[in-house]
Amino acid sequence: MPDPRTAAALSISLDGYITGPDPAPGRPLGRGGEALFAWYGDGDTPSSVVPDARLSPASAAVFDLVTARTAVIVAGRNTYDHFGGWDGGNAHPTASLVVVSRSAPPGVDPQDPRRSWAPTLADALARARAEAAQRDGEVSLLGGALVTQALAAGEVDELTLHQVPVILGRGTPLFGADAAGAVLTLCNVVPAPGVTHLSFRTMPAPSPVS
């Protein structure tokens, strides 16, 4: 049986940032980064997956398609810390969470059945894919550095960018240098109020010639 698909879906500015400047614990989107998610709550169509999301009909169709098939999320430790561990919950209402981290943070139950900790991306993906296969779902990646690392390693099957017409100027870029050369094939474009949803199939960056 083939591995479950591994995907990533992120809101991004026109100049390529997924947060504003200076993201930190308690301010995960940085200064001004909330503009990247205005489309998430400015519509009148409720999401069938995420209860507090209110989107335009076009955005709801894309958003629910992506989120409904997510069974396990793999997140980087910085992303986890900046979002405050989602206050003891998860980044998705039904998916479990694997954090790339050598250990659980102090005060966190390491036996929580919906959360686990893996020392490397490869370990995290192996664990997430095994669980996603049991749940007949997909693995979703969360965090810019994590997505770059996975793209460079050829571990991403689909990338969805929710491109918002705002220029942040500074912040956390989605793509690091390691992703250079990765081939993205545009397979779907959905314009919606305040955002354009772009879906890509992906191929890994070529190995450097020594």
C-alpha positions in Angstrom: 0.0 0.0 0.0 1.5 3.4 -0.9 2.2 6.0 1.8 -0.6 8.5 2.5 -0.2 11.8 0.7 1.8 14.5 2.4 0.6 18.1 1.8 1.0 21.6 3.0 -1.4 24.5 2.9 -0.3 28.0 4.0 -1.5 31.6 3.8 1.2 33.7 2.1 1.6 37.4 1.2 2.4 38.6 -2.3 6.0 39.0 -1.3 6.3 35.5 0.0 5.9 35.8 3.8 3.8 33.5 6.0 4.1 35.8 9.1 4.8 39.5 9.7 8.0 40.7 11.4 9.1 39.4 14.8 6.9 36.3 15.4 7.3 35.1 18.9 5.4 33.0 21.6 2.0 34.7 22.0 2.4 36.5 18.7 2.7 33.6 16.2 1.8 35.7 13.1 4.2 38.5 13.9 3.4 42.2 13.5 0.7 42.6 10.9 0.5 39.0 10.0 -3.1 38.8 10.9 -3.8 40.2 7.5 -2.9 36.8 6.0 -6.0 35.3 7.6 -8.6 37.9 7.1 -10.2 35.7 4.5 -10.6 33.0 7.1 -13.3 34.9 9.0 -14.8 37.6 6.7 -17.4 35.4 4.9 -20.8 34.0 5.7 -20.2 30.3 4.8 -19.3 28.2 7.9 -16.6 25.6 7.4 -17.8 22.0 7.7 -14.5 21.1 9.4 -13.3 24.1 11.5 -16.3 25.4 13.5 -15.1 29.0 14.0 -14.2 29.6 10.3 -16.5 31.8 8.3 -15.5 32.1 4.7 -16.7 33.0 1.2 -18.3 30.1 -0.6 -15.3 29.7 -2.9 -12.8 29.7 0.0 -14.9 27.3 2.0 -14.9 24.8 -0.8 -11.1 24.9 -1.0 -10.5 25.1 2.7 -12.8 22.2 3.6 -11.3 20.0 0.9 -7.8 20.4 2.3 -8.7 20.2 6.0 -11.2 17.4 5.7 -8.6 14.9 4.5 -6.0 15.9 7.1 -5.5 13.1 9.6 -2.1 14.0 11.1 -0.2 17.3 11.3 3.6 17.5 11.5 4.7 20.8 13.0 8.1 22.3 13.8 9.0 23.1 17.4 9.1 26.9 16.8 5.7 26.8 15.3 4.4 24.8 18.3 6.0 27.2 20.7 4.8 30.4 19.0 1.2 29.2 19.0 1.5 28.3 22.7 0.9 24.6 22.0 -2.6 25.6 20.8 -3.5 25.9 24.5 -3.3 22.2 25.0 -5.3 21.4 21.9 -4.2 20.9 18.4 -4.0 23.0 15.2 -6.9 20.9 13.7 -10.1 19.9 15.4 -9.7 16.1 14.6 -6.1 15.5 13.4 -3.4 14.4 15.8 -0.1 16.2 16.0 3.5 15.2 15.7 6.1 17.8 16.7 9.6 17.7 15.4 11.3 18.0 18.8 13.6 15.8 20.8 11.4 16.0 23.8 8.0 17.4 25.0 8.1 20.8 26.6 8.0 21.0 30.4 4.6 20.5 31.8 3.2 18.7 28.7 2.0 15.1 29.1 4.3 13.0 26.9 1.6 10.3 26.8 -1.1 12.5 25.3 -2.6 10.2 22.6 -3.2 13.1 20.2 0.4 14.5 20.5 3.8 12.9 20.0 7.3 14.1 19.6 9.9 13.0 17.0 13.6 14.0 16.9 13.8 14.5 13.1 11.6 15.3 10.2 12.1 11.8 8.8 11.0 10.2 12.1 8.0 12.5 12.3 6.9 11.7 8.8 7.2 8.0 9.4 5.1 8.2 12.5 2.6 10.5 10.9 2.2 8.4 7.7 1.7 5.2 9.7 -1.2 6.8 11.7 -2.7 8.6 8.6 -2.8 5.3 6.8 -4.8 3.8 9.6 -7.2 6.7 9.5 -7.4 6.8 5.7 -6.2 10.4 5.6 -3.3 12.6 4.7 -0.3 14.2 6.5 -0.2 18.0 6.6 3.0 20.0 7.2 2.9 23.2 9.3 5.8 25.7 9.5 7.9 27.5 6.9 11.3 25.8 7.7 9.6 22.4 7.9 8.0 22.8 4.5 11.3 24.0 3.0 13.1 21.0 4.4 10.4 18.6 3.2 10.3 20.1 -0.3 14.1 19.8 -0.6 13.8 16.1 0.5 11.0 15.4 -2.0 8.6 14.6 0.8 5.7 16.9 -0.3 3.1 15.7 -2.8 0.9 18.8 -2.9 1.3 22.5 -1.9 -1.6 24.8 -1.5 -0.9 28.5 -1.1 -3.7 30.9 0.0 -2.2 34.0 -1.5 -3.4 37.2 0.1 -3.0 40.6 -1.7 -0.9 42.2 0.9 2.8 43.1 1.0 4.3 42.6 4.4 7.9 43.7 3.5 9.4 41.6 6.3 8.6 38.5 8.2 9.0 34.7 7.9 9.6 33.7 4.3 8.0 30.4 3.3 10.8 29.2 1.1 14.3 28.9 2.3 17.4 28.4 0.1 17.2 24.6 0.5 14.0 24.5 -1.6 15.7 26.1 -4.6 15.2 24.1 -7.7 12.0 22.3 -6.5 9.6 22.0 -9.4 6.0 23.2 -8.7 3.3 22.4 -11.3 0.2 24.6 -11.0 -2.9 22.4 -11.0 -5.7 24.6 -9.7 -6.5 28.3 -9.2 -9.5 29.5 -7.3 -10.0 33.2 -7.0 -12.0 34.3 -3.9 -12.7 37.5 -2.0 -9.4 38.7 -0.4 -7.4 35.6 -1.4 -6.5 33.4 -4.4 -6.1 29.7 -3.7 -3.2 28.1 -5.7 -2.6 24.4 -5.7 0.6 22.8 -6.9 1.9 19.3 -7.5 5.5 19.1 -6.4 8.8 17.5 -7.4 12.0 17.7 -5.3 14.9 20.0 -5.9 17.7 18.3 -7.8 20.7 17.1 -5.8 23.7 19.4 -6.0 26.5 18.3 -8.3 29.7 17.7 -6.3 
